[in-house]
Amino acid sequence: MCSPGEAPPGPAPAGDLPPEWETDDERMAFLFSAFKQSREVNSTEWDSKMAFWVGLVLARGRQRGAVRTCLRELQNGFERRGSVPLGLGTVLRELLRRGKLQRESDFMASVDSSWISWGVGVFILKPLKWTLSSVLGDSKIPEEEEVLIYVELLQEKAEEVYRLYQSSALSSHPVVALSELRSLCAGLCPDERTFYLLLLQLQKEKRVTILEQNGEKIVKFARGLHAKVSPMNDVDIGVYQLMQSEQLLSQKVESLSQEAEKCKEDARSACRAGKKQLALRCLKSKRRTERRIEELHSKLDAVQGILDRIYASQTDQMVFNAYQAGVGALKLSMKDVTVERAENLVDQIQELCDTQDEVAQTLAGVGINGLEMDSEELEKELDSLLQDSSKDSLDLPPVPQKVLSAPISDAELEAELEQLSVSAGDLAQKTPSASSEPKTALGLNL
């Protein structure tokens, strides 16, 4: 078993196993066989088998949600028809080499030694295993019951613990009792061993620090998601003691309130029974209890007032540190900046701008081919052109008013020609002596 008194889990459910687990006996026989002594004998088969089991081992850890495992637990989980994988030890050694798994003893040894003051009674430690793992390293195949840790899963669950604390009412105080934190994480941590492993991971990341005070362990968390926790100081211990006093006073007030109510009920019962003296004693006891409650309320108010001032002073200190850092950064950024240098710089900029404007005006005043034109002469020339154009417009001929006739067709020309011929014949008969001339003229006209 992985832990004393802890029974190993049974075989993995069929839904968590690959399809060939029940259907391909030949392949499963190959996968359940032992690895060759050397990968170089057949690297393809060796890598294929290793990839299959590495993925399956890591997936089983996530499906179970357990940060711890061991060789015996994995053998029981992957049992098939009475057979167990013979190469699981080699697979675990490879996962240790890749950093996906870590021995629990090596993990605890890597954490700051302060864990011994609060966690040594929780773990069953064997110094001999620490020595062997330190000497042999990851090349040693884990023993069947040696506890191994899923590194990534442990980190993820430790982050969940931190976020759970930040979202709870306990985060309003800088420190919290370990017992209260354990109750808060009961749903996330199935057992106390896992809970302490998660706290060790947070302590390794410097997000929590743990101290034992008057026989009780207290935990201090970092105030930000990416901040590092500061060491436990006298202020933290004093605040914790005030918190404990506040809690005890509140419990005492609650208890006395119930006692006063009980005295009141007893007085009523005595009155109904006609026991006047007993009723008076109950009322006197009630009055004394109420005076004690008032005194405790005053003390409770004083304790709460001190706590409020402490929290306010911590906020003021945070703001003061922010101001101080801002002033330091501002001084550093303005190290070489003075009023005189700023004025000199502004004067230089203005002078350069003036020079640039003069250069631009000079370049704009130069004409093409070096000819300079006067704007007044150009305007005079434009006026003369306008006057000349107005005179030309007055000398134009008038627009004809007669409407042009439509073009004459060929038929109309032939009819007119015949008419002229007839006219010419009549004229020849009347003046025979002159007949030759009209003919000649007619011939010319034709």
C-alpha positions, 0 to 999 in steps of 0.5 A, spaced: 500 500 500 502 507 498 500 509 505 499 505 512 492 504 513 490 506 506 487 500 501 489 501 494 484 503 489 481 497 485 482 496 477 481 502 473 473 503 470 473 500 463 471 507 460 478 510 463 482 505 458 484 505 451 479 501 446 484 496 445 484 494 452 479 489 451 479 487 443 486 487 441 489 481 445 496 481 441 497 488 442 496 488 449 500 482 450 506 486 447 504 492 452 504 488 458 511 485 457 517 487 460 521 492 457 528 490 453 534 492 457 536 497 452 532 501 448 537 501 442 535 493 441 528 496 438 527 503 439 521 504 435 517 498 439 520 501 446 518 508 444 511 506 442 510 502 449 513 507 453 508 512 450 502 508 451 504 507 459 506 514 460 500 517 457 495 512 461 499 513 468 498 520 468 491 520 465 489 515 471 492 520 476 488 526 473 482 521 473 482 519 480 484 527 482 490 524 487 496 527 487 500 521 490 501 514 487 505 508 488 507 502 483 503 497 487 497 502 486 498 502 479 499 495 478 492 494 481 489 499 477 492 496 470 490 489 472 488 485 466 485 478 466 489 476 472 496 479 469 499 486 471 504 490 466 511 488 467 514 494 465 511 499 470 517 500 474 521 502 468 515 507 466 515 510 473 523 511 472 522 514 466 517 519 469 521 520 474 527 522 469 522 527 466 520 530 472 513 528 471 513 524 478 517 525 484 519 521 490 515 524 496 521 523 500 525 528 495 519 533 495 519 534 502 527 534 503 527 540 497 522 544 501 525 549 506 527 545 513 521 549 517 516 544 515 519 539 520 516 544 526 509 543 524 509 537 519 514 531 522 508 528 526 504 527 519 508 523 515 511 516 516 518 518 514 524 513 513 531 516 513 534 510 509 529 511 503 532 519 503 539 516 503 538 511 497 534 516 493 539 521 494 545 517 492 542 513 486 537 518 484 532 517 478 535 511 475 533 507 481 526 503 480 521 505 485 519 500 490 512 497 490 510 501 496 514 508 495 510 514 495 510 518 488 507 525 487 504 527 480 508 534 480 503 538 475 497 535 479 500 537 486 502 544 483 495 545 480 491 543 487 496 547 491 493 553 486 486 551 488 487 551 495 490 558 494 484 561 490 480 558 495 483 562 501 483 568 497 475 568 495 473 566 503 472 570 509 478 568 512 482 572 507 480 578 510 485 577 516 493 576 514 494 570 518 489 564 519 489 558 524 491 551 520 485 548 523 480 553 520 484 552 513 483 545 514 476 545 514 476 550 509 479 545 504 476 539 506 472 538 499 478 539 496 483 535 500 480 528 501 485 526 506 490 530 511 496 527 508 494 530 501 492 537 505 499 537 508 503 536 501 499 542 498 501 546 504 508 544 503 508 546 495 505 553 497 511 554 502 516 551 496 513 557 492 514 562 498 506 563 498 505 561 505 509 561 511 507 556 517 509 557 525 507 554 531 504 559 536 502 556 543 501 549 541 497 551 535 499 552 528 498 558 524 499 560 516 500 566 513 498 567 506 501 572 501 497 578 499 497 578 492 496 572 487 504 573 484 506 576 491 511 572 495 509 571 503 513 575 508 516 572 514 512 571 520 513 577 525 511 580 531 505 584 528 502 578 525 503 574 531 499 580 535 494 580 530 493 573 530 492 573 538 487 579 537 483 575 533 483 569 537 481 574 543 475 576 539 473 569 537 473 567 544 469 574 546 464 572 541 463 565 543 463 567 551 458 573 549 453 568 545 454 563 551 452 568 556 446 570 552 443 563 552 444 563 559 441 570 560 435 567 556 435 561 560 434 565 567 428 569 564 425 562 562 426 559 569 423 566 572 417 565 568 416 558 570 417 559 577 412 565 577 407 560 573 408 555 579 407 560 584 415 560 587 416 567 588 423 567 591 425 562 586 423 567 580 427 573 584 433 569 584 433 567 577 431 575 575 438 577 579 442 571 575 439 574 569 441 581 571 448 579 573 449 575 566 447 581 562 452 586 566 457 581 564 455 581 557 455 588 557 462 588 560 464 583 554 461 587 549 465 593 551 472 589 551 470 586 544 469 593 541 476 595 544 479 589 541 475 590 534 477 597 534 484 595 535 484 590 529 481 595 525 486 600 526 492 595 525 488 593 518 488 601 517 495 602 518 497 596 514 493 599 508 497 606 510 503 603 510 502 600 503 500 606 500 506 610 503 511 604 500 507 606 493 508 613 494 515 612 496 517 608 490 513 613 486 517 619 488 524 614 487 522 613 480 520 620 479 526 622 481 530 617 477 526 619 471 528 627 472 535 626 474 538 630 468 532 635 467 532 642 470 528 648 469 534 652 466 535 646 461 528 646 459 528 653 457 534 653 453 531 647 450 525 651 448 529 657 446 533 652 441 527 649 438 524 656 437 530 658 434 530 652 429 523 653 427 524 660 425 530 658 421 526 653 418 521 658 416 526 663 413 529 658 409 522 656 406 520 663 404 527 664 401 526 657 397 519 659 395 521 666 392 526 664 387 522 663 380 524 658 374 530 660 371 532 665 376 527 670 373 523 674 378 516 676 377 512 682 380 505 680 382 503 688 380 506 687 373 502 680 372 495 684 374 496 689 369 497 684 364 491 680 366 487 687 366 489 688 359 488 681 356 481 682 359 480 689 355 482 686 349 477 680 349 472 685 350 473 689 344 474 683 340 467 681 342 464 688 339 466 687 332 463 680 331 458 680 325 450 680 326 447 674 327 443 672 321 435 672 322 433 669 315 431 661 316 435 657 312 431 653 307 431 645 307 436 642 302 433 641 295 432 634 293 434 631 286 427 630 283 425 638 285 432 640 281 430 635 275 423 639 275 426 646 275 430 644 269 425 641 265 421 648 266 427 652 264 428 648 258 420 649 256 421 657 257 428 657 253 424 654 247 418 659 247 423 664 248 427 662 241 421 662 237 419 669 239 426 671 237 429 667 232 435 672 231 438 671 237 437 663 238 444 662 238 446 666 244 441 663 249 443 656 247 450 658 248 448 661 254 444 655 256 449 650 254 454 654 259 449 654 264 448 646 264 
